[in-house]
Amino acid sequence: MMSAVRAAQTARTPQGAMGWGVFLLTTPWIAVPLYLFLGHHRFKGYRLTRNESARVAAGIRQLAIDAAPDPESLEMNHLPFERVANLPVTRGNSAELLIDGDATFDAIFEAVDAAQDYVLVQFYIVRDDALGLELRDRLIAARARGVRVCFMTDRVGSYGLPLRYYEDLASAGVEVVEPGDQRGPKHRFQMNYRNHRKTVIVDGLVGFIGGHNVGVEYLGQDPEFGHWRDTHVRLRGPLVQQLQLIFVEDWHWARDEEALLDDLAWQPRLAEEDMNGVIVATGPGDTTETGSMLFFASIAAARERVWIASPYFVPDLDVMSALRHAALRGVDVRLLVPDVIDHRLPWLAAFAYFDELRGAGGRVFRYTDGFMHQKVFVVDEALAAVGTTNLDNRSFRLNFEAMALFFDKRAALDVADMLEADFANAFELRRGLDSQPPSIRYGAPLARLFAPIL
């Protein structure tokens, strides 16, 4: 009973409160242990660095003045995105799409090798394979040149990474967040929270964010998945400082250490491409539904098209309603998801949502040229986004995520062209749930019951 009351008080959605309440009251011997592990509680005080450092706060305010975008260059209202991000939209950025693993890690390794002052590295998954060892060796080489190197990964995502990997880095002078030393979600009933961000920053001049983790499968070398379709983006301009600030917040939370803040370059160098952009970092430490609101605001702003690529499609009611309403308004709503399975439960649950979207006029495409893992969307010719957020409840409410948003026609057209090529390697889903094989027809509604944690 106490757990049911607690769930009603703390659940972030009515559906979550109802689901947990019924589950806890009807089968408490199963539900109570699961609730202790999976039940959602906000992290308090996560945005300490941004909100409590007077110097950084003043710098952000000044940046909002010095690098404020020309209002005539914005084709949509940027205020919802600034408020979700708790950061200003700035001009003077550049965005280069890095399509698939070879392009991404070639660019990252080139930047690491050219580093002069510092390298900041964060991935959800790092494997002890050929790619992981190459990353380790390049970080050690950078440190040997006198470059400061900070490295962290998620203890759940990288649970298979041996302690030896961390020790090799630490013994070379790399500053490491070891799994056992993390201050964040690590103990018995917080393991459901994940830091899903994938970030590399070099000298405060160049930054990287996107869907790639560190493992040979992300280079397409896993025989089970074959070609791995993913996207990162290389950033220059004030967005690098914003991405850097998110890294410092995570570092502070993991190590309870603020010293890093004072040792980094916070004066941005404006890029000639002069794109408007903002980094939107979301997570369970936020006081509002920032992950869901990011997608809701983007979809609501669409006038002509909204194309979304995500490996998982388990949306909440608000985002699903926004997608359906956009389609009913005549917006070209397209969803690109993989046909290949990596995690069966969310793959199966998605089928329970496809008919609703298609019934309103949206279109669902299933990617067939290997596994598609990118997290990308484009709205009209006005907004493009690349980052780590999946279109599911886990990314919205349980994971720490980040997306780079660009309010720029050039970026929007680049992402649209990339997605057009992906649609050519996909088929459009035209069969409803009633016409699917029995395993999907009966399994999808059951899988959907787990939507709050998928």
N, C-alpha and C positions, 0 to 999 in steps of 0.2 A: 504493500500500500504506500509506504513512504517513497519508494522509487517511482511509483506512478504519479504521486503528487509532485515530486521533483521534476519528472519529465514534463508534466503540464506547465510547470513554472518556467522551465528553461528551454524547451524546444523552440527552434527558430521559426517553425511553421505550424499552423493548425493541424496539417496532415501528419507532421512528425509527432506532435503531442498526442493525437488520437491513436496513431499506430503504436507508439510506445505504451500508451495507457492500456489499450486493449491487450497487447502482448503481455505486459507485466501483470495484469490482473488475472488473465486466463491461464497462463503457463509460467508462473513466477520462478519455478526451479530452473527453467531454461533462460527466461527473459532477464532475470536480475543479473546473472554473470555477464550476459551479453550487453546489458545496459551499462554496467560499470566500465566495460571495455569500449563500447561504441557510442554510448549516450553523449550528446554534444554539450559542451560547456565552453563558453567563451574564454579566451585568454585575455586577462586584463593587463593593460599597460604595455602592449607590444610595441606601439609606435613611440617608444620613449625617446629615441634619438631625434626624430623629426619635431616632436611637440615640446621637448624640454630643453633642447640645446638652443640657447639664445643666438649663438653665432650662426648656426645653420638656418634657424627660422628667419633671421635677418637676411641671410644670403638668398633664401628662397623668395622673400618679398622683393629684394632688389632685382633678382633675376626676372621676376614677373614684370618689372618695370623696364629693365634694360633689353630684355628679349621678348617683349610682348608681341604677339602676332598682329599684323595689319588686319583690322576687322573685315576689310573687303576681300581678304584672302581666305576667309572661312565661309564655307558654303552651308554649314549647319551650326546650330547652337552648341558651343563647346562647354558651356557652364555645367551641365550634368556630369560631364566627364572630369572636369576639374574637381568637382565636389566629391565624386567617388574616389578620385585619386588622392585628394588632399594635397595636390601639387598643381602648379599652373601650366597651361599650354604655352609653349615657347616656340619661337621661330628659330631659324638657323641650324636646322638638323638635316642629316642625310640618312637615307635608308637603302641598303643594298641587300636584296634577297639572296640568301645562300640556299640553293635547292639541293637537298639530299646531303648525305654524310661526307662525301669526299670534299665538296665545296666548303662545307661548314668547318671541318677540322683542318683543312689546308689553311683557311683564313685565320682560325684561332691560333694554330701553331705558328703561323707567320707573325702574328701580333705578339705572341709570347716571346718568340725568339728576338724580336726587335725591342722588347721592353727595356726601359732605362731606369725607371724608378720603382714601380710596383705592378704586381699582377694579383687580381682578386678572382678566385675560382669557386664556383658553387654549382654542383649538379645533384639532381635527385638520385641518379644511379651512376655509380662508377664501378666498373668491373675490373677484375685482375686478369685481363686478357691482353692481347697485343695492343689494342688502342689505349687501354687504361695504363699499360706500362709505358707507352710512348708519352702520354700526358705526364706521368710521374717523372720520366727522365728529362723532359723539357722544362718542367718546373724546377727540378734540381739544378739543371744547367743555368737557368735564369738566376737562381739564388747564388750559384757559384760566381756569377758576374757581379754580385752585389745588389741585385734587385730584391726588394722585399716581396715575398710571396705568401698569400693567405689562402688556405684551402679548407673547404667544408663540403660535406655531403649529408644526405638524409640517412639516419640510422636504420630506417625501415627499408627505404629504397635500395640502400647499399648494404643490406644485412650480410650479403655473401662476400663483401670485401674484407680480406684478411687483415688482422691487426698489423701484420708485417708491412703492408702498404703504407699505413699511417706512420709507422716507425721509420721507414726509409725516408719519407719526406721530412719528418721532424729531425732526424739525425743530420740531415743536410741543411737544417736551419729554416725550413719552411714552417710557418705558423699554421698549426693544424687544429681543427676541432675534432677531437677523437670522440667516437660514439659514447663512451662511458663518461665523458666529461661534459656532455651537452646539458645546458640548463633547460632546454625546451622540452618538447613532448617525448619523454623517454621512459617514464616509469609505468608501472603496470597498467593503469587505466587511461593513459594518454597516447597509446601507440596508434590509435586510429587517426591522429593528426599527422600530416606529412608536409614537409617543405618540398614542394614540387618544382621550385624554380631552377632554371638552368642559365647561369650567368657567368660571363667572363668580362673583366674590365682591365684595361691596360693603360697605366699612366694617366687616367682620367681623360684620355683622348679618344679611345675607341672602346666600344662595348658590344657584346653579343648576347642575344636572347632568342629562344625558340624552343622547338620540340625535342632536339637531340639530347640524349644522354651519352655517356661514355661507355661504349661496348661495341664489339665488332658487328653485332646485329644491325646497328645504326649505320654501318657502312654497306649493308646488304649482304653480309657474309654468313648469315644464319640460313642453313639449307631449309629449315622449316618455313621461314617467312619469305626468303628470297629477297627481292628488291624491297628496300625500306624507304617509303616515300615520306619525307619530312622536310621541314623548313625552319631555318634560322634567319636572323637578320643582323647585319653589321651596322652599328650606329656610330655617328659622329655628331658633335654638337651638344647642346645642353641636356639632351636626353641621357647622355653618358653620366652626367652628374646626378641625375635623378635615379638612374639605375644603380649607381654607386651608393646613393643614400639608402636604397632598399637593402643592398648588401650589408651596409654598416648596421642597419637595424637588426638583420638576422644574426650578424656576428656578435652584436651586443647581447642579443637574447641568448645565444648559445654559450657565450663565454663570460657574460657579465663584465664586459670590458669596453670602455668608451674611448680608450687611447687612440684607436684606429681613426676615429673621426678627425683628429687634429693632424694626421700625417698624410692626408690625401689632397689631391689637387681639386679645388672647388671652383676655380675660375674657368668657365667653359670657353671653348674656342668655336666660334660660329662657323658652320659649314656653308660652302658656296651654294649648295642646292637649296638652302633656305626653306626647308619644309617645316610646317607647324606640327608639333607633336607633344605627347605626354606619356609618361610611364604610369600605368594603372596597376598598382600592387594590391592584391586582395587576400583576405584570410580570416580565420576564426578569431583573430585579435581585434577585428574591426567592430565598431558598435552598430553598424548597419549592414544590410545584405549587399555588400559591395560587388561581389562576383555576379550575382544575379542582376543587379542594377546596371552593371556595365553592358551586358547583353540586351537588357530591356531597353535602355536608352538608345543603343545603336539600332535595334530593330525598329523602334518607334520613330526614329528619324528618317527611315528609308522612304523614298518617294518612287524610285524606279526598280532598285534591286537590292537584295541582301543575300549574299552567298556565304555560306559557312562551311568550313571543313573541320571536322572533329572526329577522332577515332571512336568516341563514345557519344551517345545521344540519349541522355536520361534527364530531361529538363524539368525544372519546377513548373508549377502552374502558371506563374507570371510570365516566364519566358515562352512557354508553350502558347499562352494566350496572345502574346505579342506577335509570335510567328504566324499564328492563324489569322490574326487581325490584319497583319501586313499583306498576307496572301489575299484576303478578302478585299482589301483596298486596291488590288491589282498589281501589287509589287511582285517582281520576279523573285520568289523565295526558293532558294535551292540549298539543299543539305547534301554534303558529300561525306560519306562514311565508308569504312572498309568493308569489303565482303569477307575478308579473311578474319578468323577469330584469333585474338590473343588472350582475352579474358572473357570466358563464356557468359557469365552472368550479365554484365552490362551489354554485351553483344545481343543476348537474347531479349533483355528488357526493352531494348530500342524498338523491337518490332511492335510492342504494345503502344508506341507513340506514332509510328509512321502513318497509320490510317487517319489519325486526327489531322496531321499536317497535310496529307494529300487530299483529304476531304474538303479542306478550305482552299485548295488550289496550289499548295506548295508542291515541290518536286523533290524526290529523294533519289540520289545517285549512289551506287555501290561500287567502290573502287576495286579493280580486279588485278592490277599490275603489281602484285605483292601486297605488302601491308602498308596502309596509310596512317600516319601518326601525327600529322601536322595539326596545329591549332591556329587557324587563320580565318579572318572574315573580311569582306569588303561591302561597303554600303554606297550605292550610287557611284559617282565619281568623286566622292567627297571624303571618304573615310576608309582607311585600311588598318588592319591590326594583325600582328604576329606575336606569338608568345607561348605561354605554357598552359593556358586555361582550356580545359575540355568543356564541352557543352553537357555537363552533368552536375548532379547535386554534390558530389564529392569535391569537385573543383570549386563549386560555388560556396560551400560551407565548411568543408573539413580541411582542405589543402591551402597552403600559402602559395599563391600564384602571382604571375606578373604578365602583363601584355603591353607591348609598345604600340601606341596608336598614332596614326599619321593623318592629319587633316589636310590632305594634299592630293590633287588630281593625278600627279605622276605616280605616287605610291599606289593609289587606288587602281590605276590602269595596269601597273606592273603586277599587282596581286590578281586582278581579274584575268590578265593574260595567262598567268601561271595556273589559275584554277580552270580556265578553258582547256588547257592541255590536260589537266587531270580529269575533267569530265569526258574527254575523248578516250580515256583509259578506264571508263566506268560504264555501267549500264543503268538505265533508269528503272527503278522499282515500280512495277505496275500491278503486282499481285497483292491483294489485301491479305490481312491476317487469316481470314477464313480459308484462303486458298493455299496457305503455306503447309508444309509437311506437319504431321501431328506433333513432332518434338517442338516445333516453333509455335504452332497454334495453341497448344496447351501450356507450353513452358513459358511463353512471353508474359502472360498475365501473372503467373506466379513470380517470375523474376522481378516484375514491376513492383511487387510488394516490398522489395528491398531498395526501392528507389532512393529513400533518404540517405543511404550510405553508399550508393554506387557512384 
